[in-house]
Amino acid sequence: MGPRNRQRKHTGETHPYVSEAHEGRPAYEWVVAASVALSAVLALCDQLFWATLTIAVISMVSAIVRLVLRTRSPWKIRSVGFDCFFGFALGIGLLATYAAIMLL
């Protein structure tokens, strides 16, 4: 048996505390879910610009809320940097992709 197959001893390191009870606020998450549902309805009604804009805006607003409020933010997924990067990247990326498609 190699060293990889042996059981490792507990080194006293603690695992990070992860609990959905301490992450985010359900009311804000329902607002985000409602925005996604609204975007789906708009897309079904052939209002693609408004559907894209809805998702982009809620994504960037969530990133701004997370950046400003930090630990008190109602929208938490991971770290502040992670949440803000992906929030802004999704919002800007969706708008850029929509604009690129329309310019073809």
C-alpha positions as CSV (number, residue, x, y, z in Angstrom):
1,M,0.0,0.0,0.0
2,G,1.3,3.4,-1.0
3,P,1.2,6.5,1.1
4,R,-1.9,7.8,-0.8
5,N,-4.0,4.8,0.4
6,R,-3.2,5.3,4.1
7,Q,-5.6,7.2,6.2
8,R,-4.4,10.7,7.1
9,K,-4.3,11.8,10.7
10,H,-6.4,14.7,11.8
11,T,-4.1,17.7,11.8
12,G,-6.3,20.0,13.9
13,E,-7.3,22.1,10.9
14,T,-10.9,23.2,10.9
15,H,-13.1,23.1,7.9
16,P,-14.7,26.3,6.8
17,Y,-18.2,26.9,8.2
18,V,-20.7,26.7,5.3
19,S,-24.4,27.0,5.9
20,E,-27.2,28.3,3.8
21,A,-28.8,29.7,7.0
22,H,-26.0,32.2,7.2
23,E,-25.8,33.1,3.5
24,G,-28.1,35.6,1.8
25,R,-31.7,36.6,2.5
26,P,-34.6,34.7,1.1
27,A,-36.6,37.8,0.1
28,Y,-33.8,39.1,-2.0
29,E,-33.3,35.7,-3.6
30,W,-37.0,35.6,-4.5
31,V,-36.7,39.0,-6.2
32,V,-33.8,37.6,-8.2
33,A,-35.8,34.5,-9.1
34,A,-38.8,36.6,-10.1
35,S,-36.5,38.7,-12.3
36,V,-35.3,35.5,-14.0
37,A,-38.9,34.4,-14.5
38,L,-39.9,37.8,-15.9
39,S,-36.9,37.5,-18.3
40,A,-38.1,34.1,-19.4
41,V,-41.6,35.4,-20.1
42,L,-40.2,38.4,-22.0
43,A,-38.1,36.0,-24.1
44,L,-41.1,33.9,-24.9
45,C,-42.9,37.0,-26.0
46,D,-40.1,37.8,-28.5
47,Q,-38.9,40.7,-26.4
48,L,-35.2,39.5,-26.4
49,F,-33.7,43.0,-25.7
50,W,-35.8,43.4,-22.5
51,A,-35.2,39.8,-21.4
52,T,-31.5,40.3,-21.8
53,L,-31.6,43.7,-20.1
54,T,-33.5,42.3,-17.1
55,I,-31.0,39.6,-16.4
56,A,-28.0,42.0,-17.0
57,V,-29.5,44.7,-14.7
58,I,-30.3,42.3,-11.8
59,S,-26.9,40.8,-12.1
60,M,-25.1,44.1,-11.9
61,V,-27.4,45.4,-9.2
62,S,-26.6,42.3,-7.1
63,A,-22.9,42.9,-7.6
64,I,-23.2,46.5,-6.5
65,V,-25.3,45.6,-3.5
66,R,-22.7,42.9,-2.5
67,L,-19.8,45.4,-3.1
68,V,-21.4,48.2,-1.0
69,L,-22.9,46.1,1.8
70,R,-20.1,43.5,2.0
71,T,-21.0,41.2,5.0
72,R,-24.5,42.7,5.5
73,S,-25.4,42.0,1.9
74,P,-28.6,40.1,1.2
75,W,-26.9,38.4,-1.8
76,K,-24.0,36.1,-0.9
77,I,-22.6,33.2,-2.8
78,R,-18.9,33.2,-2.0
79,S,-16.5,36.0,-1.3
80,V,-17.1,39.6,-2.1
81,G,-14.6,39.6,-4.9
82,F,-16.1,36.4,-6.4
83,D,-19.6,37.7,-6.3
84,C,-18.8,41.1,-7.7
85,F,-16.6,39.7,-10.5
86,F,-19.2,37.3,-11.7
87,G,-22.1,39.7,-11.2
88,F,-20.5,42.5,-13.3
89,A,-19.0,40.0,-15.8
90,L,-22.4,38.4,-16.4
91,G,-24.2,41.8,-16.8
92,I,-21.6,43.3,-19.1
93,G,-21.1,40.1,-21.0
94,L,-24.8,39.6,-21.7
95,L,-25.2,43.2,-23.0
96,A,-22.0,42.9,-25.1
97,T,-23.2,39.6,-26.6
98,Y,-26.6,41.0,-27.4
99,A,-25.0,44.1,-29.0
100,A,-22.6,41.9,-31.0
101,I,-25.4,39.7,-32.4
102,M,-27.5,42.8,-33.3
103,L,-24.6,44.3,-35.2
104,L,-24.1,41.2,-37.4
